[in-house]
């Protein structure tokens, strides 16, 4: 949407007070995300009376999920648009043009075969959408209903878009979709993520390639081997497992067992020396017992997860899991989350301290103070993992935001590292 608006001549601003039109792109995957979206909408709606804003447009998953009731609930909004309507964003914000004919098109009707304009504010890094939608049916997830079945973009279109991003200065390409490791399974002829990774890695030896949001079932040996064979593909595997109790995984609609996960993580570490694994887990899912939680805790310790995100189960009456027996109370779920994160914090601290004395390649992301910058290494994804603080008081080497620099690590915390330019 930002690319379409920029190409149409709109100047993008992060200051709501300066905006003639405000677009809120929403999430409603879990209750807290929906609440955050609504709070943001209400806060920004004030700009229609105290600022320049003449159109407030809300797009994405929140209106897609609640389209029957949302206009009545939020009369401050001028137009709601679903997940399949992003192509109409220019008309939506322009007072001189009529409203889009259908603000809630079928998500399965969106085109994935065209090269899209892109606009990014992230220094050095660029997100590259490789597919849209999901064809799985996990019982806790509403994404297939909001975004339709998986629709992979053609390999050539993605590679062309990536080439433009690199020419524009991107130093890291981050591949995203609802399930990146299943990329290309719906194309004819079929292709795989391993083929896409190899093509992208060949565009430039000096650009990192990272993929997020994989799935244990669709991570193939070919993908693992491609990561191992290419120095500029980050040895970083983001594989949300959601749990490790085989009984509970079955209730979640995840067709693998704890034993499958242990074997998979072992294969990754064997074939990709130094590989970093990130995963997420849901605690408090309906039917989760103390024994199930202990199994999840022991699994996390057994496989040595490098980065872990933990969520409490978010219920809603439009989810299949809502109808399962044995709902866990919020207090118990919260205690389990806190226990698991405390366990992971100790492990993360130990992992961070092993980097002291090492020199790491770091992508510089921001200048905090005159002598303090921060950035990320190959083993850290943006916003969800730790960061590396770069101190420059004792050196004349000045980091450049959006560029790489070698950093020698001098200190470690629970999740973050501190170092100096090498």
N, C-alpha and C positions, 0 to 999 in steps of 0.2 A: 504493500500500500504506500509506503514511504517512497519507493521508487516511482510508482505511478504519479504521485502528487508532485514529486520533484520534476519529473519529465514534463508535467503539464504546466510548469512555471510557478508552482507554489514554493514559497520560502518556508522551510521548516524551522520551528523554534521550540526550545525546551521551556520557555517562559510562558505560562498560560496567560499572563496579563497582556502579552503582545499578540496573542492569537486571534485572528478573525474567525477561525473555525477550530474546534477541538475534537479530536478523534480519540476515543478510549477503546483500546483493543483488550478484550476481557477473557478471563478464564473462569470456568465453573466446575473444574474436575473434582475438587473437594470443597467442603463447606467454607473453609477459611479463605480459599481463593475467591469464591463467589462473594463472600462478605467484603473482602478487600476491594473487589471490583466495584461493588455498590458504594462503598465509602469514597472511593476515588471519583466516581461519577457525581455523587452529591457535592463533594468538595469543589470539583471543577465547574459544576453548574453555577456556582456563585459568580463566575466570570461573565455570565450573561447579564448580570446587573452591575457589577463593579469594574468590569473590563471591557475589552473590545469584541468579545465573542458574540457572534450572531448565529452560529450553528454548532450544536453539540450532537455529535454522532457517536453512537455506541455500537461496536461491531464484535463479532466473534462468538465464543461459546456461551456466554451468559444469555444473550438474546436468542441464540439457536435453541438452547435448552428450555427457556421459559417464555417463548414467543407468544404464547396464548395470554399471558398475564402481565408481562413486563411493562407494556406501554401504560397500563393503568397504575402500576406500582411506582413508576418513575416518570411522571408527567413533565419533569424538567428537561427530558431528552427530546430533541427534534426528530431524530430518525434512528431506528434500530435496524441492523443488518446482520444476517447470519454468516456462518463460516464460509459459505460458497459465494458470497457477494463482494469479495474484495476487489474485483475488477471494476465495480461501480463506485469506488471511493471518490473519484474526481467529481462525478456528478453529485454525490452526496454532500460534499462540502461547498459546492458552488451555488450561490444564491440565484445566479442567472440561468441555471439549468433545472429542468424538471427532476423530481425524485426518480430514483431507479424504479422500473416497472415492477420488478419482483425482488424485494429486499431479502427474501428467504428462499433462494433457489435450492434445489436438491444438491447436497454436497457432492454427490456422485457425478454431477453434471459438469463440474469444473474441468477446465482444460489443463493438462500437464505437459503438453508438447510444445509450448512456446517459450521462447527466451524472454525472461522477465527483467524489467529494469530494477536495479537494486540501489539502495541508499543505506549506508551504515555510518554510525557514529563511533563504533568501537575501534580504538586505535590499534592498527596492526592485524586485527582478527575480523573475519567475515563469516557469517552463518550462511550455509548453502543448503536449501531445502531440496531433498532428493526424492521425496514421495509425500503423499498426503493420504490421510485416512488409515484405518486398521481393519483387518479382516478377522481378527481374533474375537473371542467372546468371554473375556475374563468377567467373573460375576460381579466384581466391585467397580467396573469401569464403564463409563458412558461414552467414551470417545468414538466408537464406531457409529453410534447414533448421531453424534454431533458432526462428525467429519466424513462419514461414509466408509466404504471399503477402501483398501489400499489401492492407490493409484500412483505407480512409479513414473517418474519423469524419464524421458529417453536419455540414454547415456550421452549421446552427442550434444544434446541441449545443455546438460549439466556441465560437461567439459568446456563448452564454449563460454558459458557463464563464469566458470571458474577462471578461465584464461583472462577474461575481462577484469575480474576481481584482483588477480595478481598484477596485471598491468596497472591497475589503479593504486597499487601499493600494499595489498594484503600480504601479510607474512604468515598467516595461519588461516586455513580453511576448515571450518567446523561443520561437518555433515550432520543434518538433523532430519528426523521424520518421526512418525509414531513408532516405527520399528525399523531402524536403519539396516539391521542385518538381514532383513527379508527383502531388501531392495531388489527389484528386477524380476521377482518370481511371477509377477502378473503381466510382464511384457511378452511380446511375441516378435522375434524369438526371445527366449528367456536369457537374462544376463544375471550376474551376481555382484554383490558388493565388492568381492575380491577384484573383479574386472574394473569396476569403477575406481577403486582405490589405486590400482596400478596405473590407470590412465591419468588420474589427477597427480599422483606422485611424479609422473614423468614430465609434467609441465614445468617444474622448477625444483632443483635439488635443495634450494634454500628456503622453501616454504613448508611449514608443518601442515600435515593432513591429520585431522582428528575426527572420529565418528562417535556420536553419543546415542543413547537410547537403543541399545541392542537388546536382544532377547536370547536367553540360553538355548532355546530350541532351534533358532535359525542361525546361530554362530557356527559356521562350517570350518572344517580343517583348512579349506582354501583361503578363507579370510584370515585365519590365524597365521598361516604360512606367508601370506602376502605382507602382513604387518611385520613379520620377522625378517622378510627379505628386503625391505625398503627402509633406509635410514631416516627418511623424512616423514614416514607415517608414524605418528606417536604410538609408542608401546603402551597404550592406554585403552582399557576395555571397560566400558560403561555397560553393565549388564544387570539391570534391576531383577532380582530374584523374587522379591516380595515376601518370601518366607523360606524356611528350610524343613518344616514338618511336612512329610509326605502326605499325611492325612489332611492337613490344612490346605496344602497346595491343590489338592484335588477339589476341595470346596471352592477354591478361588478360580478354578477353571484353568489351572496351569498344569500342563501334561508332562511334568518331570518330577523326579524324586530328589531327596537329599543326596542319595548316592550318585545320581546323574550330575548334580552340581559339583560335588567333590571331585569327580573324575574330570569334568570340564575345566575347572579351575586348575587342577593339576596339569592338564594338557597345555593350557595357556602358559603356565610358568615353566614348563619343560621346553616348549618350542620357542618361547620369546623370553630369553634371559632378561631380567630386570623389569618385566611387565608389571604394570600397575593396574589393579582391579578396583573399580568403584561399583557399589551396588546400593540398592535401597530395600527396605523392608517395611511391611505393614504390621503393626501390633494391634491387638484388640479386635481382630477380625472375628465375626460371629463363629462361635464354637472353639475359639482358642483357649486352651487350658494352660495351667501352669507348666505341665509337661511339654506342651507344644512350644511355649516360650523358652523353656530351658533348652530345647532342641535347637531353636534358632540361635540362642546365645552361644551354645557350644559349637555350632557350625561356624559362626563368625570368627570365633577364636581359632578353630581348627584350620580354616583356609587362610587366615591372616589377611582379611580384607583391608586394603590400603585406605579407601575412602568409603564412608558409610552414611547414608541418609536414612532416618527412621521417621515414619509417619504413624499417627494413630488412625485407625479405620474411620472413614468419613461416611456416614450412612445417609441415604435418601430413599424415598419411597419409589423412585423410578429405577432403582438398581435391583438386579436379580438377587444380590446378596442380602437385600433388605428382608427377604422372605425366609432366610435361613434361621434355624433355631440357635439359641445359645448366645445371644448378643452380650457383649462384654461391656460393663459400665465404664464410663469415661475416666473415672478416677483410677481404676485398675489399668486401663490402657495407657494412661499417662505415666504411671509408675513404671510400667514395663519399658516404655520409650526412654525414660530417664535412666533406667538401669543399663539398658543397652548402649546408650550414648556415653555414659560414664565408662563403661567397659571399653568402648571404642576410643575414647579420649586417651586412655592409658596406652593403648596400642599405637595410636597415632603419634603420641609424644615420643615413644621409643623409635618409631620409624623416622621421624623428623631428625632426631639426634644423630642418626647414622650418616646424615649428609654433612655434618660439620667437618670442615677441611676439604670438602669436594668443590670442584668448580663446575657450575651448571650453566647451560645456555638458557637465557631468560628473555622473554618477550616483554619489553617495558610497556606498561599500560597507563601509568599516571604519575604526575609529579605532585607530591603531597606538600613538600616544603622546599626551601632552597637546596637543602642537602639531603632530601629524602624522597626517593621514588619507590614505586612498587611494580611488580610484574609477576609472570608465571613461568614455570618450567614446563617441560614436556609432560610431566606427571601431574599437572594441575589443570583442570578445566575451569573456565571462567565462572565466577559467582558461586559455585557450589563447593569448591575445594579451597585449600589454603592459598596463601600468596607468599611472595618473597619480597621483603623490604630491602631496598638497596641504599646503603648509606654512602655519602660521597664527601664527608667532611675532610678526610685525610687523603684524597686523591684528586688529580686534575682530569680524570676520565669522567665526562659528563654523559649520563645516559640520554638517549633520544627516545621520546615517547613514540611507540609504534615500530621500533626497531629492536633487533636482538643485541644483547650484550652478555659477555661472560662474567659470572659473579661467583666469587669464592665465599662459601657459607661459613660464618663465624659464630652464629648463635642459632638456637632452635627453641621453639615454643611447642604448645600442644598441637597446633595445626599449621603454624606459619614459620618461615625461616627468615633470618637476617644475614646479609652479606655485604661485601664490598666489591666494586668492579675489579676484575683481574688485570 
